[in-house]
Amino acid sequence: MKKIMITGALGQIGTELVVKCRALYGNDNVLATDIREPEADSAIANGPFEILDVTDKTRMYELVESFKPDTFMHMAALLSATAEKNPLFAWDLNMGGLMNALEAAREFNLQFFTPSSIGAFGPSTPKVNTPQVTIQRPTSMYGVNKVAGELLCQYYFEKFNVDTRSVRFPGLISHIKEPGGGTTDYAVDIYFKAVREGRYASFIDKNTFMDMKYMEDAIDAIIQLMEADGVKLINRNAYNLSAMSIEPEMVKEAIQEYYPEFELDYEVDSVRQAIADSWPNSIDVSCARAEWGFNPQYDLNKMTKVMLEAIEDKEKVQS
Ligand code: VAH
């Protein structure tokens, strides 16, 4: 992995992935692409950037032909709640974009990464310590896209020998780019509201356990998986990943260590609650640990400290 093209570079993961890859592989060796322009003074604008709608195969191929990457990281996708509001558009974007990206990887012989999600599981999946290989019958459009994506990536590996690699991300928590349209977003919003307003109304109900992970651990996992010895990757499409299984009251208590007055109440959103209820409570990550050394560094308390401190710093700069 030396020259990397990334789609969805302005998204929640892309924003931090581009910066990390540029730091590791050199600024000019990472082409960031997205459907809109980055802000002029942003980190993304600080290196190669091109506009790309991932459903436009011709434009995608043109960029691959001119930049000549050896690795393609396909991050552009709609998240679960947005996909549920507009399922047909989600199918076109999530699956159309993925097919174009996989085809580019096949034709130009590129190593390939795209994220799957715990959204690839459904109500009939074992809910606790969900195994790596298990029932996958999701009930959301996002989940349907993710299962199909995992299967397509595996198909391209077996049939066309494309070096596809993927992970099932849990909810990802970051203070850099706020997510949009995800079911797990409450666990990001809660920190921003704690610092800014001292209270938060969660759209996910108490006692709803979901897997989560701090973004730095997620980015490190992508790099580690892509650099891993391919021979050892038995479950390459896609590995269960998680660093914590949490519910809103646990986050509240962690925040109250620093903000004792913080108040949490609930305004549950039925669409996102239904999606959350269909996902596992906690997943088993032993295959990722065994096959390529997945080893997240942040638990809830450590993550809470860095999230609150980073958001406080942001607020100071803005005031
Ligand atoms: C979502 N953050 O909520 C995403 C995700 C596991 C959750 O894939 O849609």
Residues whose N, C-alpha, C, O or C-beta is under 5 A from the ligand:
A	BS01	VAH	L79 S80 A81 S117 I118 G119 F169 P170 G171 L172 G181 G182 T183 T184 D185
